[in-house]
Amino acid sequence: MDKERFLNLFVKHQFGELYSANLKHAALRLRFFSIPAGVILVLLGSILIIAHLRRSIETDWSNLAENLEPLFLLMVAFFVLIPVLALIGTQRTLRDPRTKNGFTYDVSNHGIRCEGSAGRFDMNWTAFTRAREVSDAFLLYVTRDNFHLFPKRCFAPGEIDLFREIIRANLAGAKLQPVVAKS
């Protein structure tokens, strides 16, 4: 019979890691829009620079610059808005009294039990839609936009690989780093 694998984690979110996770989540969600928009933004910026350099020479460039400037500013505002919205969401989460005390997670092959100041709940692995590992944390998604954040600083030595193994065994398609082979 398979030996039960079990982890007990205490997670108290810190501003930097939560903001980073929210920003990475936003970037991943918007990548199909932001990459083409970024290319267009660079092209518009280049055209505006050329137009401003040639403004005194040709009036066509002046007209072009005047027509493109609002679109350029709108696209800059879009890219500025992404980190601002991530910041607002992070601050709102950290102000919530239920978040301030942290959470205890029991992770096993059966699922995840979360206990916090608002109570306790159990989630089977079927409750999670996907998992993603970023440089400093794991994100376990319950919907397209909502995730549980497990910062790597909350794991004892060796527990990160065990966490990866449990996720891989129970959640298909998880995007995780490979488990480090023990020598």
PARO-692105 format. One record per atom (N, C-alpha, C, CB): residue number from 1; x, y, z. Coordinates in pm, 1 decimal, decimal comma. Glycine has a CB too. Example, Ala and Ser with C-alpha at 12.3 -4.5 7.8 and 13.67 -1.06 7.14 Angstrom:
! PARO-692105
n:xx:yy:zz
1:1319,0:-569,0:780,0
1:1230,0:-450,0:780,0
1:1320,0:-330,0:780,0
1:1130,8:-447,3:904,6
2:1285,0:-225,0:708,0
2:1367,0:-106,0:714,0
2:1290,0:3,0:787,0
2:1408,4:-59,8:572,5
//
This chain:
! PARO-692105
n:xx:yy:zz
1:84,0:-118,3:0,0
1:0,0:0,0:0,0
1:88,4:124,6:0,0
1:-95,5:-0,1:122,0
2:46,9:226,9:-74,6
2:122,7:351,6:-86,5
2:126,1:425,4:46,7
2:62,0:441,7:-195,5
3:245,5:465,9:84,8
3:262,9:540,7:209,6
3:199,0:679,2:194,3
3:414,8:553,2:246,9
4:121,0:719,8:291,1
4:55,5:850,8:289,4
4:160,0:961,0:300,4
4:-47,6:862,5:404,3
5:155,5:1054,9:208,3
5:244,6:1170,2:211,0
5:165,7:1286,7:268,1
5:301,3:1203,6:68,2
6:227,2:1360,4:360,5
6:154,3:1462,2:435,3
6:245,6:1581,3:464,9
6:97,9:1403,2:566,6
7:192,2:1700,0:448,0
7:264,6:1823,1:481,5
7:176,2:1910,4:569,1
7:307,9:1900,0:353,0
8:237,6:1978,6:662,5
8:167,7:2076,4:744,6
8:240,0:2209,1:726,0
8:162,9:2033,2:896,6
9:168,8:2308,9:675,0
9:228,9:2438,9:645,1
9:153,0:2550,3:715,4
9:231,4:2463,9:493,5
10:225,9:2648,7:765,1
10:163,7:2770,3:815,7
10:200,2:2882,1:718,9
10:210,1:2803,1:963,0
11:98,2:2948,7:666,5
11:119,1:3053,9:567,6
11:60,1:3184,2:619,3
11:56,1:3015,4:431,5
12:146,7:3283,0:633,4
12:103,4:3419,2:663,7
12:161,8:3505,2:552,5
12:150,6:3467,8:809,0
13:73,2:3554,8:468,0
13:119,1:3625,7:349,1
13:187,2:3757,3:382,9
13:3,3:3650,9:256,2
14:291,9:3785,7:307,9
14:363,4:3912,3:318,6
14:335,3:3993,1:192,6
14:517,3:3889,8:338,4
15:345,5:4124,3:206,1
15:309,5:4212,8:95,1
15:384,1:4176,6:-33,5
15:338,4:4357,7:132,4
16:516,1:4167,8:-27,7
16:596,4:4147,4:-148,0
16:560,6:4021,8:-224,3
16:740,3:4143,0:-112,0
17:545,5:3911,0:-152,7
17:516,4:3784,3:-220,8
17:374,2:3780,8:-276,1
17:537,2:3667,2:-125,1
18:279,3:3840,8:-205,4
18:142,0:3843,3:-254,4
18:130,1:3936,5:-374,6
18:45,6:3887,1:-142,9
19:195,7:4052,1:-368,2
19:194,5:4145,4:-481,4
19:260,8:4080,1:-602,8
19:267,0:4278,3:-444,5
20:373,9:4015,1:-581,2
20:444,0:3947,2:-689,9
20:355,5:3839,4:-753,5
20:574,8:3884,8:-638,0
21:287,1:3760,8:-670,4
21:198,9:3655,8:-722,9
21:82,1:3716,1:-800,3
21:146,2:3567,6:-608,6
22:23,5:3823,5:-747,8
22:-87,2:3889,2:-818,9
22:-40,5:3947,6:-951,6
22:-148,7:3999,9:-732,1
23:79,1:4004,9:-953,2
23:133,6:4063,0:-1075,0
23:164,9:3954,3:-1177,9
23:259,7:4144,2:-1043,5
24:223,9:3843,6:-1133,2
24:253,7:3732,1:-1224,4
24:125,2:3670,9:-1278,5
24:337,5:3624,3:-1152,9
25:24,3:3660,0:-1192,1
25:-104,4:3607,2:-1235,8
25:-164,8:3698,2:-1343,0
25:-201,1:3593,0:-1115,7
26:-161,8:3829,5:-1320,0
26:-216,0:3923,9:-1417,7
26:-139,4:3916,1:-1549,4
26:-211,4:4067,0:-1362,3
27:-8,5:3907,0:-1540,7
27:73,6:3898,7:-1661,8
27:42,1:3771,2:-1740,2
27:223,6:3903,3:-1625,7
28:24,5:3660,2:-1670,5
28:-9,3:3534,7:-1738,5
28:-146,8:3541,2:-1802,1
28:-3,3:3418,0:-1640,9
29:-241,1:3601,3:-1731,4
29:-377,9:3610,7:-1784,0
29:-386,2:3701,6:-1905,6
29:-472,3:3661,2:-1676,1
30:-304,2:3806,9:-1907,6
30:-312,7:3906,5:-2014,4
30:-205,7:3890,6:-2122,2
30:-303,0:4043,6:-1955,3
31:-128,4:3782,8:-2117,0
31:-13,8:3770,5:-2207,6
31:-54,4:3770,2:-2354,1
31:62,8:3644,3:-2176,7
32:-170,7:3716,5:-2388,7
32:-210,8:3712,2:-2529,1
32:-252,4:3849,5:-2580,2
32:-324,7:3613,5:-2548,1
33:-285,4:3938,2:-2488,5
33:-317,3:4075,2:-2527,3
33:-197,3:4167,0:-2510,3
33:-434,8:4127,3:-2445,6
34:-124,4:4148,8:-2401,1
34:-18,0:4244,4:-2369,5
34:104,6:4230,6:-2460,0
34:24,0:4227,3:-2225,8
35:132,7:4113,4:-2510,7
35:248,4:4098,2:-2599,4
35:225,7:4173,5:-2731,5
35:275,6:3948,0:-2627,2
36:113,1:4150,8:-2801,3
36:90,0:4231,9:-2922,7
36:75,1:4381,1:-2890,1
36:-36,0:4182,3:-2996,2
37:10,0:4411,8:-2778,8
37:-5,1:4553,0:-2740,8
37:130,3:4614,7:-2711,0
37:-97,6:4567,2:-2618,5
38:221,0:4540,1:-2651,1
38:355,2:4590,8:-2625,0
38:431,4:4619,2:-2753,4
38:432,6:4492,3:-2540,4
39:417,8:4529,9:-2850,7
39:483,4:4551,5:-2980,4
39:426,9:4676,6:-3045,8
39:464,9:4428,5:-3073,6
40:294,9:4690,6:-3043,0
40:231,6:4809,5:-3101,0
40:275,7:4935,3:-3026,4
40:77,7:4796,3:-3097,4
41:286,1:4925,3:-2895,0
41:329,7:5039,9:-2814,5
41:471,8:5083,1:-2852,3
41:323,1:5005,3:-2664,3
42:560,3:4988,0:-2871,4
42:697,6:5020,2:-2912,5
42:697,1:5085,3:-3050,8
42:786,2:4892,5:-2913,3
43:618,3:5030,9:-3143,1
43:610,9:5089,4:-3277,4
43:554,5:5231,0:-3272,3
43:524,5:5001,7:-3369,6
44:447,0:5249,9:-3196,5
44:389,2:5384,2:-3183,8
44:488,1:5481,2:-3120,9
44:260,8:5379,6:-3100,6
45:556,1:5435,2:-3017,7
45:656,9:5519,9:-2954,0
45:766,5:5559,0:-3050,8
45:717,1:5449,5:-2834,3
46:810,4:5463,9:-3131,3
46:914,0:5492,8:-3231,0
46:864,7:5594,0:-3333,9
46:958,1:5363,8:-3301,4
47:742,0:5575,0:-3379,6
47:685,7:5669,3:-3476,5
47:673,8:5808,4:-3415,1
47:547,9:5620,8:-3525,7
48:629,4:5815,1:-3289,7
48:617,3:5945,8:-3224,1
48:753,4:6013,1:-3206,3
48:549,2:5930,3:-3088,1
49:855,3:5937,6:-3173,4
49:989,7:5995,2:-3159,9
49:1037,7:6049,8:-3294,8
49:1089,6:5889,0:-3106,1
50:1020,0:5969,6:-3398,5
50:1060,0:6015,0:-3532,9
50:979,8:6138,7:-3572,0
50:1039,6:5901,9:-3638,2
51:850,0:6136,8:-3543,0
51:765,0:6250,8:-3578,3
51:808,3:6377,1:-3505,0
51:618,6:6220,0:-3546,6
52:844,8:6364,7:-3379,0
52:889,4:6482,1:-3303,8
52:1024,2:6532,8:-3354,3
52:898,7:6449,1:-3154,7
53:1110,8:6442,9:-3398,6
53:1239,9:6485,5:-3453,0
53:1223,6:6553,2:-3588,8
53:1334,2:6365,8:-3465,5
54:1123,2:6512,2:-3664,3
54:1101,9:6566,4:-3798,9
54:991,7:6671,8:-3802,4
54:1067,9:6454,1:-3895,3
55:940,3:6708,1:-3689,2
55:825,7:6799,2:-3683,0
55:851,6:6930,6:-3757,0
55:790,8:6828,4:-3538,0
56:969,2:6985,7:-3743,3
56:997,2:7113,5:-3807,8
56:1019,5:7098,2:-3958,5
56:1119,2:7178,3:-3743,8
57:1048,3:6978,8:-4003,8
57:1078,4:6959,0:-4145,3
57:951,5:6934,3:-4227,0
57:1175,0:6842,0:-4162,5
58:868,2:6842,7:-4179,5
58:751,9:6804,2:-4258,5
58:625,4:6814,1:-4175,9
58:768,2:6662,8:-4313,0
59:522,8:6869,1:-4231,1
59:396,8:6881,2:-4158,4
59:321,4:6748,2:-4153,7
59:309,3:6988,5:-4222,6
60:347,3:6656,9:-4247,9
60:281,5:6526,0:-4245,4
60:319,7:6448,9:-4118,1
60:319,6:6444,0:-4371,6
61:445,6:6458,8:-4079,7
61:489,2:6392,5:-3957,0
61:422,2:6455,4:-3835,5
61:642,0:6399,5:-3943,0
62:403,1:6583,9:-3836,1
62:334,7:6653,1:-3725,8
62:192,1:6604,5:-3712,9
62:336,5:6805,0:-3747,0
63:124,0:6594,2:-3826,3
63:-14,7:6545,7:-3824,9
63:-21,8:6401,6:-3776,0
63:-76,9:6556,7:-3965,1
64:72,3:6320,1:-3820,4
64:76,2:6180,6:-3776,5
64:96,6:6171,8:-3625,7
64:187,9:6104,3:-3849,5
65:188,4:6250,9:-3574,2
65:215,8:6249,7:-3430,3
65:93,2:6293,7:-3351,3
65:335,1:6340,8:-3397,4
66:25,2:6394,6:-3396,7
66:-95,0:6442,8:-3327,2
66:-205,1:6337,7:-3327,0
66:-146,5:6571,6:-3392,4
67:-217,1:6263,1:-3434,1
67:-321,7:6160,3:-3443,5
67:-288,8:6035,3:-3361,4
67:-342,8:6121,3:-3589,2
68:-161,0:6001,9:-3350,2
68:-121,7:5878,8:-3280,4
68:-99,9:5898,5:-3130,8
68:4,2:5823,6:-3341,8
69:-79,3:6019,3:-3088,3
69:-47,8:6043,8:-2947,9
69:-156,4:5995,4:-2851,2
69:-24,4:6190,6:-2927,2
70:-286,2:6017,2:-2876,6
70:-388,0:5964,3:-2783,1
70:-386,9:5811,8:-2772,7
70:-526,3:6010,0:-2826,3
71:-366,5:5744,2:-2884,9
71:-360,2:5597,5:-2882,9
71:-239,1:5550,5:-2803,3
71:-354,7:5541,0:-3026,5
72:-126,9:5616,4:-2821,9
72:-5,8:5583,6:-2747,9
72:-29,0:5601,1:-2597,5
72:111,8:5671,6:-2795,1
73:-87,7:5711,7:-2557,4
73:-114,1:5738,0:-2415,8
73:-212,9:5638,4:-2356,7
73:-166,8:5879,4:-2397,7
74:-310,6:5598,6:-2434,8
74:-407,7:5498,0:-2389,3
74:-338,9:5363,8:-2364,6
74:-521,1:5481,1:-2493,1
75:-249,8:5326,1:-2451,4
75:-179,3:5198,6:-2434,5
75:-81,4:5204,7:-2317,7
75:-104,8:5161,2:-2563,3
76:-16,9:5318,2:-2296,1
76:70,3:5334,2:-2179,4
76:-13,1:5320,1:-2053,0
76:143,5:5471,8:-2182,0
77:-131,8:5381,1:-2052,5
77:-220,2:5372,2:-1935,7
77:-258,0:5226,8:-1907,0
77:-347,4:5456,7:-1957,7
78:-280,6:5147,0:-2011,0
78:-312,3:5005,4:-1992,0
78:-199,1:4934,1:-1918,8
78:-339,1:4937,5:-2127,3
79:-76,0:4957,2:-1961,7
79:37,8:4889,0:-1899,8
79:65,3:4940,2:-1758,9
79:161,9:4906,2:-1985,6
80:32,8:5064,3:-1731,2
80:49,1:5118,4:-1595,7
80:-60,8:5064,0:-1504,9
80:46,1:5273,8:-1597,4
81:-177,5:5040,4:-1561,5
81:-292,2:4994,2:-1483,2
81:-272,0:4853,0:-1427,1
81:-417,5:4997,6:-1568,7
82:-199,5:4767,7:-1497,0
82:-180,3:4629,8:-1451,5
82:-115,0:4624,4:-1313,2
82:-95,0:4552,5:-1552,3
83:0,6:4687,1:-1291,0
83:58,2:4681,1:-1156,3
83:-22,5:4757,6:-1052,2
83:198,2:4734,6:-1158,9
84:-93,1:4862,1:-1094,2
84:-175,8:4937,3:-999,2
84:-291,1:4850,5:-949,8
84:-230,3:5067,1:-1064,2
85:-355,9:4777,9:-1039,3
85:-466,0:4689,4:-997,8
85:-414,7:4573,9:-911,9
85:-539,9:4634,1:-1121,2
86:-297,1:4521,6:-943,1
86:-237,1:4417,0:-858,7
86:-208,1:4472,6:-719,5
86:-106,5:4361,8:-923,3
87:-161,9:4595,6:-712,1
87:-134,1:4660,3:-583,6
87:-261,2:4678,1:-502,5
87:-67,0:4795,7:-605,3
88:-367,5:4724,0:-565,9
88:-495,5:4743,7:-496,8
88:-548,7:4611,0:-444,0
88:-598,8:4808,7:-591,0
89:-542,3:4505,6:-526,4
89:-588,5:4373,8:-482,6
89:-506,6:4318,6:-367,3
89:-584,5:4277,0:-597,8
90:-376,2:4341,0:-370,9
90:-287,7:4295,1:-263,8
90:-319,9:4366,5:-133,3
90:-140,7:4317,8:-301,7
91:-334,5:4496,6:-140,2
91:-366,3:4573,6:-19,1
91:-501,1:4532,5:39,0
91:-366,5:4724,0:-49,8
92:-599,2:4509,6:-47,5
92:-731,8:4468,0:-1,3
92:-723,8:4332,1:68,1
92:-831,3:4462,1:-119,5
93:-647,6:4241,0:12,1
93:-633,2:4108,3:72,4
93:-564,1:4116,2:208,2
93:-554,5:4015,7:-20,8
94:-458,3:4193,7:216,6
94:-382,3:4201,8:341,7
94:-456,3:4278,4:451,1
94:-248,5:4267,3:316,3
95:-550,0:4364,1:413,7
95:-631,2:4436,0:514,2
95:-742,1:4348,0:572,2
95:-693,1:4562,0:451,8
96:-776,3:4242,4:503,1
96:-883,6:4153,7:548,7
96:-841,3:4087,6:679,5
96:-917,2:4046,0:440,7
97:-923,0:4101,1:785,3
97:-884,9:4043,3:914,9
97:-863,7:3892,0:911,4
97:-990,3:4075,5:1016,8
98:-930,0:3823,9:820,6
98:-914,2:3678,6:811,7
98:-776,8:3640,6:758,0
98:-1022,9:3618,9:722,8
99:-714,9:3729,9:683,0
99:-583,8:3703,0:625,5
99:-471,1:3735,6:723,3
99:-565,8:3782,7:497,4
100:-492,3:3831,4:810,3
100:-385,5:3880,7:897,8
100:-326,6:3773,9:989,4
100:-437,4:3993,4:981,4
101:-408,0:3679,0:1034,4
101:-360,5:3576,0:1127,4
101:-294,0:3458,0:1058,8
101:-474,7:3526,2:1209,9
102:-303,9:3450,8:928,0
102:-243,1:3340,6:855,1
102:-333,3:3217,7:849,2
102:-111,3:3304,0:918,4
103:-283,6:3116,4:781,9
103:-358,6:2993,4:759,6
103:-268,7:2873,0:783,7
103:-416,9:2989,7:616,6
104:-327,8:2767,0:834,5
104:-258,3:2639,3:845,8
104:-315,0:2547,0:739,3
104:-273,6:2577,3:989,3
105:-226,9:2490,0:659,2
105:-267,0:2397,9:553,0
105:-212,6:2260,0:584,3
105:-217,0:2446,5:414,3
106:-299,1:2159,5:575,7
106:-258,5:2019,4:581,2
106:-275,8:1964,5:440,2
106:-342,9:1936,7:687,7
107:-165,8:1923,6:379,8
107:-165,7:1880,5:240,3
107:-136,0:1730,9:235,6
107:-61,4:1961,2:156,2
108:-221,9:1656,7:167,3
108:-200,9:1512,3:152,4
108:-252,8:1467,9:16,3
108:-271,6:1433,0:266,8
109:-244,0:1339,9:-11,0
109:-297,9:1286,1:-135,7
109:-450,6:1294,4:-140,8
109:-253,5:1141,6:-153,3
110:-514,2:1314,5:-26,6
110:-660,7:1325,6:-23,0
110:-709,0:1465,6:-56,1
110:-712,6:1285,4:113,4
111:-622,5:1565,6:-37,2
111:-661,0:1703,0:-63,6
111:-589,9:1798,2:30,1
111:-811,0:1719,6:-50,9
112:-650,1:1913,7:47,8
112:-590,3:2016,8:131,8
112:-694,8:2063,2:232,9
112:-537,9:2136,7:46,0
113:-653,4:2066,4:358,0
113:-737,2:2120,5:464,6
113:-678,3:2255,9:502,1
113:-744,3:2023,2:589,5
114:-762,3:2356,7:503,9
114:-718,6:2491,7:538,3
114:-790,8:2534,6:665,3
114:-746,0:2591,8:421,5
115:-713,8:2586,6:758,7
115:-772,6:2635,2:883,5
115:-721,4:2776,3:909,0
115:-738,3:2540,5:1003,5
116:-815,5:2866,8:934,5
116:-781,6:3005,8:963,7
116:-876,8:3061,9:1065,7
116:-784,0:3090,7:837,0
117:-870,5:3191,6:1086,2
117:-954,0:3253,9:1188,7
117:-1102,3:3247,2:1155,1
117:-913,2:3397,9:1207,9
118:-1137,3:3229,5:1027,9
118:-1277,9:3222,2:988,2
118:-1333,3:3079,9:993,6
118:-1294,7:3277,7:848,4
119:-1248,0:2982,0:1016,1
119:-1294,9:2843,9:1022,1
119:-1203,2:2749,8:948,0
119:-1434,0:2833,5:966,1
120:-1256,4:2631,5:918,8
120:-1179,5:2526,8:854,6
120:-1258,6:2472,8:736,7
120:-1145,0:2414,1:954,2
121:-1187,0:2438,5:630,6
121:-1253,7:2374,2:517,6
121:-1157,9:2278,1:449,9
121:-1305,3:2479,1:416,7
122:-1217,1:2175,8:390,2
122:-1141,7:2073,3:318,3
122:-1168,4:2087,2:169,4
122:-1179,1:1930,9:367,8
123:-1062,7:2068,3:91,2
123:-1075,8:2070,2:-54,3
123:-1012,9:1942,8:-109,5
123:-1008,5:2197,8:-116,1
124:-1091,8:1866,5:-183,8
124:-1036,3:1753,1:-256,4
124:-953,5:1808,2:-371,3
124:-1148,9:1656,7:-308,1
125:-868,5:1726,3:-428,8
125:-786,6:1772,0:-540,6
125:-870,5:1810,9:-660,6
125:-688,1:1665,1:-580,0
126:-992,3:1757,4:-669,9
126:-1080,0:1794,4:-781,3
126:-1125,9:1940,2:-770,9
126:-1201,9:1701,5:-785,5
127:-1110,4:2003,9:-655,4
127:-1147,1:2144,8:-639,4
127:-1049,3:2237,4:-711,7
127:-1152,6:2181,0:-491,1
128:-930,0:2186,9:-743,0
128:-827,9:2269,5:-805,7
128:-828,4:2248,1:-956,1
128:-689,5:2238,4:-747,5
129:-821,6:2358,3:-1028,7
129:-823,2:2349,8:-1174,9
129:-683,5:2335,7:-1233,0
129:-890,5:2472,1:-1233,5
130:-583,9:2395,5:-1165,9
130:-446,2:2386,7:-1214,1
130:-351,0:2434,4:-1106,0
130:-427,3:2469,4:-1343,2
131:-223,3:2409,3:-1129,6
131:-119,3:2454,4:-1037,2
131:-5,1:2512,1:-1118,6
131:-69,5:2337,9:-945,7
132:57,6:2612,5:-1061,6
132:171,5:2676,4:-1127,9
132:276,1:2708,6:-1022,3
132:128,0:2805,7:-1205,1
133:400,7:2683,9:-1057,8
133:510,3:2719,9:-969,5
133:582,1:2839,5:-1029,5
133:607,8:2600,4:-948,2
134:601,2:2941,2:-948,6
134:680,8:3057,4:-988,4
134:805,3:3058,1:-900,9
134:599,3:3192,4:-974,2
135:891,8:3154,4:-920,3
135:1022,5:3152,1:-854,0
135:1014,8:3141,5:-702,4
135:1098,9:3275,1:-890,2
136:917,4:3205,6:-640,3
136:914,4:3210,0:-494,2
136:789,7:3149,3:-431,9
136:926,9:3350,3:-449,1
137:704,6:3084,7:-513,2
137:578,7:3034,7:-457,3
137:512,8:2932,5:-549,5
137:482,6:3150,7:-431,5
138:409,6:2869,7:-495,2
138:319,8:2783,0:-570,8
138:182,8:2849,4:-571,5
138:313,2:2637,9:-509,4
139:114,8:2844,2:-685,5
139:-20,7:2895,5:-695,8
139:-110,3:2778,6:-732,2
139:-31,4:3011,2:-801,2
140:-206,6:2748,6:-646,1
140:-303,8:2643,7:-673,8
140:-437,4:2711,5:-701,8
140:-314,8:2541,6:-554,3
141:-484,1:2697,9:-824,9
141:-603,6:2768,0:-869,8
141:-729,0:2687,3:-840,1
141:-594,7:2797,8:-1018,8
142:-830,4:2755,7:-785,7
142:-961,8:2694,4:-766,9
142:-1058,8:2742,5:-874,6
142:-1017,2:2726,5:-626,5
143:-1031,8:2859,0:-932,4
143:-1101,9:2908,9:-1050,1
143:-997,1:2974,1:-1139,2
143:-1217,2:3010,4:-1011,8
144:-1042,4:3028,3:-1247,9
144:-950,4:3093,9:-1340,6
144:-879,9:3213,4:-1276,7
144:-1025,3:3138,9:-1465,0
145:-946,8:3279,2:-1183,4
145:-893,3:3401,2:-1124,0
145:-857,9:3390,5:-976,1
145:-990,8:3510,1:-1141,7
146:-891,8:3282,0:-910,2
146:-866,2:3269,1:-766,3
146:-769,5:3154,8:-738,7
146:-997,7:3246,6:-689,7
147:-671,1:3185,6:-655,6
147:-570,4:3085,1:-625,7
147:-531,8:3091,1:-478,9
147:-447,1:3104,1:-714,3
148:-479,0:2979,8:-431,6
148:-418,0:2971,9:-298,4
148:-268,5:2986,6:-319,9
148:-453,9:2835,8:-223,3
149:-207,3:3074,5:-243,6
149:-65,0:3103,3:-256,8
149:11,9:3032,2:-146,4
149:-38,8:3255,7:-252,1
150:110,1:2952,4:-187,1
150:196,7:2881,4:-93,8
150:339,7:2930,4:-113,8
150:187,0:2726,7:-114,0
151:383,6:3030,0:-36,6
151:520,7:3081,2:-51,6
151:623,3:2973,3:-15,8
151:541,8:3206,2:37,3
152:730,3:2967,1:-89,7
152:832,6:2865,9:-66,1
152:903,2:2885,3:67,7
152:934,2:2867,9:-178,3
153:901,4:3006,2:122,0
153:964,8:3031,2:251,9
153:892,5:2956,9:365,1
153:967,2:3182,0:281,5
154:769,8:2911,1:340,1
154:692,0:2842,1:442,9
154:723,3:2693,0:452,0
154:545,2:2860,6:416,0
155:806,0:2643,4:363,3
155:839,1:2501,4:359,8
155:969,2:2475,1:434,4
155:849,9:2451,9:214,8
156:972,4:2364,6:505,7
156:1096,8:2318,3:568,4
156:1182,7:2253,0:459,6
156:1067,7:2217,0:686,9
157:1312,4:2235,1:486,0
157:1399,0:2169,5:386,1
157:1342,0:2034,0:343,1
157:1541,3:2150,7:442,8
158:1338,7:2012,5:213,9
158:1288,7:1886,3:158,4
158:1139,2:1884,7:133,3
158:1323,2:1774,5:249,9
159:1065,9:1975,7:192,3
159:920,2:1974,2:176,5
159:874,4:2026,6:41,1
159:856,2:2055,7:285,7
160:954,0:2109,9:-22,2
160:914,2:2162,8:-153,4
160:903,7:2049,2:-255,2
160:1015,4:2269,8:-202,5
161:1001,2:1958,3:-255,2
161:995,6:1844,8:-347,8
161:877,0:1753,9:-316,7
161:1126,2:1764,4:-341,8
162:849,1:1732,7:-189,1
162:733,4:1651,7:-150,0
162:603,9:1718,7:-195,5
162:731,4:1629,6:3,2
163:594,8:1849,5:-180,4
163:477,2:1924,3:-225,7
163:459,3:1908,9:-376,4
163:489,8:2073,7:-188,4
164:568,7:1919,8:-451,5
164:562,2:1899,7:-597,0
164:511,8:1758,9:-630,1
164:701,2:1922,9:-661,1
165:564,7:1658,4:-559,6
165:524,0:1519,4:-584,9
165:375,2:1500,2:-558,4
165:605,7:1422,5:-497,7
166:325,5:1556,0:-447,9
166:183,0:1542,1:-414,1
166:97,3:1609,8:-520,6
166:153,1:1603,0:-274,1
167:137,6:1729,3:-562,1
167:60,6:1800,2:-665,0
167:61,0:1722,1:-795,1
167:117,2:1941,5:-688,1
168:177,3:1674,5:-838,2
168:186,1:1599,4:-964,2
168:101,2:1472,8:-960,2
168:331,8:1563,1:-994,2
169:98,3:1407,2:-845,4
169:22,6:1282,1:-833,5
169:-128,5:1305,8:-837,1
169:60,2:1210,3:-704,1
170:-171,0:1427,4:-804,6
170:-314,4:1451,3:-788,7
170:-374,1:1556,7:-881,6
170:-340,9:1491,1:-649,7
171:-290,0:1629,1:-953,9
171:-339,8:1736,8:-1038,4
171:-269,3:1731,0:-1174,0
171:-318,2:1875,1:-970,4
172:-340,8:1683,1:-1273,9
172:-282,4:1668,5:-1407,5
172:-251,5:1805,6:-1467,1
172:-377,8:1589,7:-1500,5
173:-141,9:1812,7:-1539,3
173:-106,9:1934,6:-1610,9
173:-46,4:2044,7:-1525,1
173:-226,6:1987,1:-1677,5
174:-4,1:2011,0:-1404,9
174:57,1:2111,6:-1317,6
174:188,5:2158,5:-1379,2
174:80,8:2054,5:-1174,5
175:211,1:2289,5:-1376,6
175:333,4:2347,0:-1432,0
175:429,9:2373,9:-1317,7
175:303,6:2477,7:-1512,0
176:513,3:2270,9:-1290,2
176:605,1:2276,2:-1178,1
176:746,9:2249,0:-1225,6
176:564,2:2175,9:-1069,7
177:843,0:2292,5:-1144,7
177:981,7:2261,5:-1173,8
177:1004,2:2112,7:-1147,1
177:1078,3:2349,8:-1088,5
178:1105,0:2053,2:-1211,2
178:1131,9:1911,7:-1184,6
178:1178,5:1889,8:-1040,8
178:1237,1:1858,4:-1282,3
179:1144,7:1774,0:-987,6
179:1189,6:1737,8:-852,7
179:1338,9:1713,8:-858,2
179:1114,4:1611,3:-798,4
180:1410,3:1771,0:-763,3
180:1555,6:1756,4:-758,3
180:1588,4:1615,5:-713,5
180:1620,1:1861,2:-663,1
181:1674,0:1547,1:-791,8
181:1712,4:1410,5:-757,7
181:1806,4:1412,8:-637,7
181:1779,3:1339,8:-878,5
182:1781,1:1321,4:-544,6
182:1865,4:1310,6:-426,0
182:1983,4:1219,6:-456,7
182:1784,7:1256,9:-304,7
183:2104,0:1263,2:-420,7
183:2221,6:1180,7:-450,7
183:2261,8:1097,6:-332,3
183:2338,2:1266,9:-494,0
//
